[in-house]
């Protein structure tokens, strides 16, 4: 790929506006959660209203990224509470350098749908730097800035963030991860002003890492998070046991070189196809299930990466459906978690009613029958983990409850119940939250025999149960 050197740098006016933004902004960074890319390059997909209802009622997916601003899709997610990310196509980027255009676009494509539809992020383009199109690249940051100013004008700037996703092609070096750096020309002329904008507006740096496009038969287990001997970075002596961590840490190293290692990193796209061309190794439903199951577990675990320990990553799986009109090799049409009839392409554990092996209780939307329900007795009852309950099981309890949409902000960093920062303490809050909200029946505190009720109030300080 060519290394374009777009003639773009921060102007004096841009610098003033960025300083202005710094003075008015004070919002929280992104949190670890699992979303899905909802593409529509197919002629056999269900109507958006049916899709929105399906995601809300039948899955634990709690974020959705759209590749356009289709009014039917925006209306379909109204009153669902699901945070939506919408996208402006690459060819529209030059228009957004004009404030009046950006304001009119918001009036047509965003304002009529908020707050009923929970639009939280607008992406300007996708993998713009990899297009080598100087017109798009040179106007990217001015367009982002102008759109943000239009959001400020509409009093939507705190609710809706502006960003843009990048492919790993923005790196000139990525192996070993410690040598990651941005391509010459991008680093100074585009990325530094872009990263400055993201830092000031508390928006994330978004990347599309795909181990699928970097694996070979020899590295398949490494790419799929399966047991393997790992790869040691000779500079840091850190061991990498999966390819995604190596890709993310290469991005982190590049950000560190230019002074922006503090930015949140969001995985805007990643996935694995369930079908490919004849003879392709590792392209089958089992491999796709392994990648996405292990991905979900890994990015939400809080383990982070070797260079970014104890971090979670907001992650969007590609894609929601198999899309039969996508061009290219066979695999391009089989990245979906679901078939168009909304049956699973493979089991990845995100369907509420089919995830009984990995979530507490029966995983159904209605309470499971229990031979001996235990009604509350002697005052208010609380649900807490049993002594000796397995940490991994408790983490599944947290993932399940928070994945259902219950308010887990108190156990996130900065929340009143974040400390002590242990799985057991966080599970106690989440399990009790579920128990209180679902009727305080004995079976609501079962959690596959990891929970028990008590009359002792576990509240402490500002952490209220």
C-alpha positions as CSV (number, residue, x, y, z in Angstrom):
1,X,0.0,0.0,0.0
2,X,1.3,3.5,-0.8
3,X,2.2,5.9,2.0
4,X,0.2,9.0,1.2
5,X,1.5,12.2,2.7
6,X,-1.6,14.4,2.9
7,X,-1.1,18.1,3.1
8,X,-2.9,18.6,6.4
9,X,-1.7,19.9,9.7
10,X,-3.4,21.7,12.6
11,X,-4.1,25.3,11.7
12,X,-4.2,28.1,14.2
13,X,-8.0,28.1,14.1
14,X,-8.2,24.4,14.6
15,X,-5.9,24.7,17.6
16,X,-8.1,27.4,19.2
17,X,-11.2,25.2,18.7
18,X,-9.4,22.2,20.2
19,X,-8.4,24.3,23.3
20,X,-12.1,25.4,23.5
21,X,-13.2,21.8,23.5
22,X,-10.7,21.0,26.2
23,X,-12.3,23.6,28.4
24,X,-15.9,22.3,28.1
25,X,-15.4,18.6,28.1
26,X,-15.4,16.3,31.1
27,X,-16.9,12.9,30.4
28,X,-16.1,9.3,31.2
29,X,-14.1,6.9,29.0
30,X,-15.5,3.8,27.3
31,X,-16.2,0.6,29.2
32,X,-15.7,-3.0,28.3
33,X,-18.8,-4.4,26.6
34,X,-19.8,-6.6,23.7
35,X,-21.5,-5.2,20.6
36,X,-22.1,-6.4,17.1
37,X,-21.8,-4.9,13.6
38,X,-25.2,-4.9,11.9
39,X,-24.4,-5.0,8.2
40,X,-27.2,-5.2,5.5
41,X,-25.5,-6.3,2.3
42,X,-28.1,-9.1,1.8
43,X,-31.5,-9.6,0.2
44,X,-32.9,-12.0,2.7
45,X,-32.6,-10.2,6.1
46,X,-35.5,-9.8,8.5
47,X,-36.9,-6.3,9.0
48,X,-35.0,-4.0,11.4
49,X,-37.8,-3.9,13.9
50,X,-37.7,-7.7,14.3
51,X,-33.9,-7.6,14.6
52,X,-34.0,-5.0,17.3
53,X,-36.6,-7.0,19.3
54,X,-34.5,-10.1,18.8
55,X,-31.3,-8.5,20.1
56,X,-33.1,-7.0,23.1
57,X,-35.1,-10.0,24.1
58,X,-33.1,-13.0,23.1
59,X,-29.4,-12.1,23.3
60,X,-26.9,-10.5,25.7
61,X,-25.5,-8.2,23.0
62,X,-25.8,-4.7,24.4
63,X,-24.3,-2.5,21.7
64,X,-24.9,-2.2,17.9
65,X,-22.8,-0.5,15.2
66,X,-24.6,0.5,12.0
67,X,-22.8,1.2,8.7
68,X,-25.2,4.0,7.7
69,X,-28.1,6.1,9.1
70,X,-31.0,4.2,7.6
71,X,-34.1,5.8,9.2
72,X,-35.9,2.4,9.4
73,X,-33.1,1.0,11.5
74,X,-32.9,4.1,13.7
75,X,-36.6,3.9,14.4
76,X,-36.4,0.2,15.0
77,X,-34.1,0.7,18.0
78,X,-36.2,3.4,19.5
79,X,-37.0,2.8,23.2
80,X,-34.7,-0.2,23.3
81,X,-32.0,1.5,25.2
82,X,-29.3,-0.2,23.1
83,X,-26.4,2.2,22.4
84,X,-26.1,2.7,18.7
85,X,-23.0,3.7,16.7
86,X,-23.8,5.1,13.3
87,X,-21.6,5.7,10.3
88,X,-21.0,8.4,7.7
89,X,-19.6,6.9,4.4
90,X,-16.1,7.8,3.2
91,X,-17.3,9.7,0.2
92,X,-19.3,12.1,2.4
93,X,-16.2,13.2,4.4
94,X,-15.4,16.4,2.4
95,X,-18.9,17.7,2.9
96,X,-18.6,17.6,6.6
97,X,-15.9,20.2,6.7
98,X,-18.7,22.8,6.3
99,X,-20.5,23.5,9.5
100,X,-23.8,24.3,7.9
101,X,-23.8,20.9,6.1
102,X,-23.0,19.1,9.4
103,X,-25.8,20.9,11.2
104,X,-28.3,20.1,8.5
105,X,-27.1,16.5,8.5
106,X,-27.7,16.2,12.2
107,X,-31.2,17.8,11.8
108,X,-32.1,15.1,9.3
109,X,-30.3,12.0,10.5
110,X,-29.9,12.3,14.3
111,X,-32.0,14.9,16.0
112,X,-35.4,13.4,15.0
113,X,-34.5,10.1,16.5
114,X,-33.0,11.2,19.9
115,X,-33.5,10.6,22.7
116,X,-35.8,7.7,21.9
117,X,-33.0,6.0,20.0
118,X,-29.8,5.9,22.0
119,X,-27.3,7.2,19.5
120,X,-23.9,7.4,21.3
121,X,-21.3,7.6,18.6
122,X,-20.9,8.8,15.0
123,X,-18.1,7.4,13.0
124,X,-16.8,9.5,10.1
125,X,-15.7,7.0,7.5
126,X,-14.2,3.5,7.9
127,X,-10.5,2.7,7.5
128,X,-10.0,6.1,5.7
129,X,-6.2,6.1,5.9
130,X,-6.1,2.8,4.1
131,X,-7.9,4.2,1.1
132,X,-4.9,6.3,0.0
133,X,-7.5,8.8,-1.1
134,X,-5.9,12.2,-0.3
135,X,-9.2,14.0,-0.5
136,X,-10.7,11.8,2.2
137,X,-7.6,11.7,4.3
138,X,-6.9,15.4,4.2
139,X,-10.5,16.2,5.2
140,X,-10.9,13.6,7.9
141,X,-9.9,15.5,11.0
142,X,-11.5,18.8,9.9
143,X,-14.7,16.8,9.3
144,X,-14.6,15.2,12.7
145,X,-14.0,18.6,14.3
146,X,-16.8,20.3,12.4
147,X,-19.3,17.5,13.2
148,X,-18.4,17.8,16.8
149,X,-19.0,21.5,16.8
150,X,-22.4,20.8,15.2
151,X,-23.1,18.4,18.1
152,X,-22.1,21.2,20.5
153,X,-24.5,23.6,18.8
154,X,-27.3,21.0,19.2
155,X,-26.4,20.3,22.8
156,X,-25.7,16.6,21.9
157,X,-21.9,16.7,22.4
158,X,-21.9,15.0,25.8
159,X,-24.2,12.2,24.6
160,X,-22.7,11.5,21.2
161,X,-19.0,11.1,20.5
162,X,-17.2,11.3,17.1
163,X,-14.5,8.9,16.0
164,X,-13.3,6.9,13.0
165,X,-12.1,3.3,12.8
166,X,-8.7,2.3,11.4
167,X,-7.3,-0.9,9.9
168,X,-3.9,-2.3,11.1
169,X,-2.6,-1.0,7.8
170,X,-1.9,2.3,9.6
171,X,1.1,0.6,11.1
172,X,4.5,0.4,9.4
173,X,5.7,-2.2,12.0
174,X,3.7,-4.5,14.2
175,X,5.9,-7.5,15.0
176,X,7.0,-7.8,17.7
177,X,4.3,-5.7,19.4
178,X,6.8,-3.5,21.1
179,X,8.0,-2.2,17.7
180,X,4.5,-1.0,16.6
181,X,4.6,2.4,15.0
182,X,2.5,4.4,12.6
183,X,3.3,4.9,9.0
184,X,5.5,7.8,8.2
185,X,3.3,10.7,7.0
186,X,0.3,9.5,8.9
187,X,1.9,10.0,12.3
188,X,2.6,13.8,12.1
189,X,0.2,15.1,9.4
190,X,-3.0,13.2,10.3
191,X,-2.8,11.0,13.4
192,X,-1.4,13.6,15.9
193,X,-4.2,16.1,15.3
194,X,-6.7,13.2,15.1
195,X,-5.4,11.8,18.4
196,X,-5.5,15.3,20.0
197,X,-9.1,15.6,19.0
198,X,-9.9,12.2,20.5
199,X,-8.1,13.0,23.8
200,X,-9.9,16.4,24.2
201,X,-13.3,15.0,23.5
202,X,-12.8,11.8,25.5
203,X,-13.5,9.7,22.4
204,X,-11.8,6.4,21.8
205,X,-9.2,5.3,19.2
206,X,-11.0,2.7,17.2
207,X,-9.3,-0.2,15.4
208,X,-10.4,-3.2,13.3
209,X,-8.0,-6.0,14.3
210,X,-8.6,-9.3,12.5
211,X,-6.4,-12.3,13.5
212,X,-8.2,-14.1,10.7
213,X,-6.3,-12.1,8.1
214,X,-3.0,-12.8,9.7
215,X,-3.0,-16.5,10.6
216,X,-1.5,-19.5,8.9
217,X,-2.0,-23.2,9.5
218,X,1.0,-23.0,11.9
219,X,-0.5,-20.1,13.9
220,X,-4.2,-21.2,13.9
221,X,-4.3,-22.0,17.6
222,X,-2.5,-18.8,18.4
223,X,-5.1,-16.8,16.4
224,X,-8.1,-18.7,17.9
225,X,-7.1,-18.2,21.6
226,X,-6.6,-22.0,21.8
227,X,-3.8,-23.5,23.9
228,X,-0.4,-22.9,22.3
229,X,3.2,-22.3,23.3
230,X,2.9,-18.5,22.7
231,X,5.3,-16.0,21.2
232,X,7.8,-14.0,23.3
233,X,8.5,-10.3,22.4
234,X,12.3,-10.2,22.5
235,X,12.4,-6.6,23.5
236,X,10.0,-6.8,26.5
237,X,10.3,-10.5,27.2
238,X,6.5,-10.6,27.5
239,X,4.7,-13.7,26.4
240,X,1.8,-13.5,23.9
241,X,-0.6,-16.4,23.9
242,X,-3.0,-15.0,21.3
243,X,-2.7,-12.9,18.1
244,X,-5.3,-10.3,19.1
245,X,-3.3,-9.2,22.1
246,X,-0.2,-8.8,19.9
247,X,-2.2,-6.7,17.4
248,X,-3.6,-4.5,20.2
249,X,-0.3,-4.0,21.8
250,X,1.3,-3.0,18.5
251,X,-1.4,-0.2,18.3
252,X,-0.6,0.7,21.9
253,X,3.1,0.9,21.1
254,X,2.4,3.2,18.2
255,X,0.2,5.4,20.3
256,X,2.9,5.6,23.0
257,X,5.6,6.7,20.5
258,X,3.5,9.7,19.6
259,X,2.4,10.5,23.2
260,X,-1.1,9.2,23.3
261,X,-0.9,5.9,25.2
262,X,-3.7,7.2,27.6
263,X,-6.4,6.9,24.9
264,X,-9.0,4.2,25.2
265,X,-8.9,1.6,22.5
266,X,-12.2,0.3,21.1
267,X,-12.3,-2.8,18.9
268,X,-14.7,-1.6,16.2
269,X,-14.6,-4.8,14.1
270,X,-13.2,-8.3,14.6
271,X,-14.6,-11.7,13.8
272,X,-14.0,-15.1,12.1
273,X,-16.0,-16.7,9.2
274,X,-17.7,-20.0,9.6
275,X,-17.3,-21.0,5.9
276,X,-14.6,-20.5,3.3
277,X,-13.3,-21.7,0.0
278,X,-12.5,-25.4,-0.4
279,X,-9.3,-26.4,1.3
280,X,-9.1,-23.4,3.7
281,X,-7.7,-24.5,7.0
282,X,-9.5,-23.2,10.1
283,X,-12.6,-21.8,8.4
284,X,-15.5,-23.7,9.8
285,X,-18.2,-23.3,12.5
286,X,-16.0,-24.7,15.3
287,X,-13.2,-22.3,14.6
288,X,-15.6,-19.3,14.4
289,X,-17.2,-20.4,17.6
290,X,-13.8,-20.7,19.3
291,X,-12.7,-17.3,18.2
292,X,-15.8,-15.4,19.2
293,X,-16.4,-17.3,22.5
294,X,-12.8,-16.8,23.5
295,X,-12.8,-13.2,22.3
296,X,-15.8,-12.3,24.4
297,X,-14.3,-14.0,27.5
298,X,-10.9,-12.3,27.0
299,X,-11.9,-8.7,26.3
300,X,-14.4,-8.6,29.2
301,X,-12.2,-10.4,31.7
302,X,-10.2,-7.4,32.9
303,X,-6.9,-9.2,32.2
304,X,-6.0,-6.9,29.4
305,X,-3.0,-7.5,27.3
306,X,0.7,-7.8,28.2
307,X,1.3,-4.1,27.6
308,X,-2.1,-3.0,28.8
309,X,-2.9,-5.2,31.9
310,X,-6.1,-5.0,33.8
311,X,-8.1,-3.4,30.9
312,X,-11.3,-4.3,29.2
313,X,-12.2,-3.4,25.7
314,X,-15.4,-2.3,24.2
315,X,-15.7,-4.8,21.3
316,X,-17.9,-5.1,18.2
317,X,-18.1,-8.6,16.6
318,X,-18.3,-8.7,12.9
319,X,-21.0,-9.5,12.0
320,X,-24.6,-10.0,13.1
321,X,-25.8,-11.8,10.0
322,X,-24.3,-13.7,7.1
323,X,-24.6,-11.3,4.1
324,X,-25.2,-13.0,0.8
325,X,-24.5,-10.0,-1.4
326,X,-21.0,-9.2,-0.1
327,X,-18.4,-9.4,-2.9
328,X,-15.1,-11.2,-2.6
329,X,-14.2,-14.7,-1.5
330,X,-16.7,-17.1,0.1
331,X,-15.7,-16.2,3.6
332,X,-16.9,-12.6,3.2
333,X,-20.5,-13.8,3.2
334,X,-20.1,-16.0,6.3
335,X,-18.9,-13.8,9.1
336,X,-22.4,-13.7,10.7
337,X,-23.2,-15.0,14.2
338,X,-26.7,-15.7,12.8
339,X,-28.3,-16.8,9.6
340,X,-31.0,-14.5,8.1
341,X,-33.7,-16.5,9.9
342,X,-32.0,-15.5,13.2
343,X,-30.9,-19.1,14.0
344,X,-27.3,-19.3,15.2
345,X,-24.7,-20.0,12.6
346,X,-22.9,-21.7,15.6
347,X,-23.2,-21.5,19.3
348,X,-21.2,-18.7,20.8
349,X,-23.1,-18.3,24.1
350,X,-24.9,-15.0,23.4
351,X,-28.5,-16.4,23.1
352,X,-30.2,-16.2,26.5
353,X,-32.2,-19.4,26.2
354,X,-29.3,-21.5,24.8
355,X,-26.5,-20.4,27.1
356,X,-27.4,-22.5,30.1
357,X,-23.9,-24.1,30.2
358,X,-22.2,-20.8,30.6
359,X,-24.7,-18.5,32.4
360,X,-26.3,-18.8,35.8
361,X,-29.7,-20.3,36.3
362,X,-31.5,-21.6,33.2
363,X,-30.7,-18.6,31.1
364,X,-34.3,-18.2,30.2
365,X,-36.3,-15.0,30.2
366,X,-38.7,-16.4,32.8
367,X,-37.8,-17.7,36.2
368,X,-36.9,-21.4,36.3
369,X,-39.2,-23.7,38.3
370,X,-37.6,-24.7,41.6
371,X,-38.9,-27.5,43.9
372,X,-38.3,-25.5,47.1
373,X,-38.5,-21.7,46.5
374,X,-37.3,-19.7,49.4
375,X,-39.5,-16.7,50.0
376,X,-38.1,-13.8,51.9
377,X,-38.3,-14.2,55.7
378,X,-37.6,-11.9,58.6
379,X,-37.0,-8.7,56.8
380,X,-35.2,-7.8,53.6
381,X,-33.1,-10.6,52.0
382,X,-29.9,-10.2,50.0
383,X,-28.2,-12.5,47.6
384,X,-24.4,-13.0,48.0
385,X,-21.9,-15.5,46.7
386,X,-21.5,-18.7,48.7
387,X,-18.2,-19.1,50.7
388,X,-15.8,-20.9,48.4
389,X,-17.7,-20.2,45.2
390,X,-15.4,-20.5,42.2
391,X,-14.1,-17.2,40.9
392,X,-14.7,-18.1,37.2
393,X,-18.3,-19.0,38.0
394,X,-18.7,-15.7,39.8
395,X,-17.3,-13.8,36.8
396,X,-19.9,-15.5,34.6
397,X,-22.6,-14.3,37.0
398,X,-21.3,-10.7,36.6
399,X,-21.2,-11.0,32.8
400,X,-24.7,-12.5,32.7
401,X,-26.3,-9.9,34.9
402,X,-24.6,-6.9,33.4
403,X,-25.2,-8.4,29.9
404,X,-28.9,-8.4,30.6
405,X,-28.8,-4.6,30.9
406,X,-28.9,-4.2,34.7
407,X,-27.1,-1.1,36.0
408,X,-23.6,-2.2,36.7
409,X,-22.0,1.2,36.8
410,X,-21.5,1.1,40.6
411,X,-19.0,-1.8,40.2
412,X,-17.1,-0.1,37.3
413,X,-14.0,2.0,38.0
414,X,-15.0,5.1,39.8
415,X,-18.2,3.7,41.0
416,X,-19.2,3.5,44.7
417,X,-18.9,-0.3,44.8
418,X,-15.8,-0.7,42.6
419,X,-13.6,-1.1,45.7
420,X,-12.6,-3.7,46.8
421,X,-11.8,-4.5,43.2
422,X,-12.3,-8.3,43.4
423,X,-14.5,-10.7,41.4
424,X,-16.2,-11.8,44.6
425,X,-17.1,-8.3,45.7
426,X,-18.4,-7.3,42.2
427,X,-20.3,-10.6,41.9
428,X,-22.0,-9.9,45.2
429,X,-23.4,-6.6,43.9
430,X,-24.4,-8.0,40.5
431,X,-26.1,-11.1,41.9
432,X,-28.0,-9.1,44.5
433,X,-29.1,-6.6,41.8
434,X,-30.6,-9.5,39.8
435,X,-32.2,-11.1,42.9
436,X,-33.9,-7.8,44.0
437,X,-35.1,-7.0,40.5
438,X,-36.6,-10.4,39.7
439,X,-38.8,-11.0,42.7
440,X,-36.5,-12.2,45.5
441,X,-37.4,-15.9,45.0
442,X,-35.0,-18.5,46.2
443,X,-34.3,-19.6,42.6
444,X,-33.4,-16.0,41.7
445,X,-30.3,-16.4,44.0
446,X,-29.4,-19.9,42.8
447,X,-26.8,-19.0,40.1
448,X,-26.0,-22.6,39.6
449,X,-25.6,-23.1,43.3
450,X,-23.0,-20.3,43.7
451,X,-25.4,-17.9,45.6
452,X,-27.1,-17.8,49.0
453,X,-29.6,-15.5,50.7
454,X,-28.9,-13.6,53.9
455,X,-30.7,-11.0,56.0
456,X,-27.4,-9.2,56.7
457,X,-27.2,-6.0,54.7
458,X,-23.8,-6.0,52.9
459,X,-23.9,-2.3,52.1
460,X,-20.9,-0.2,53.1
461,X,-20.0,3.5,52.8
462,X,-21.6,4.8,49.6
463,X,-22.1,1.3,48.2
464,X,-25.8,0.6,48.8
465,X,-27.3,-2.8,48.2
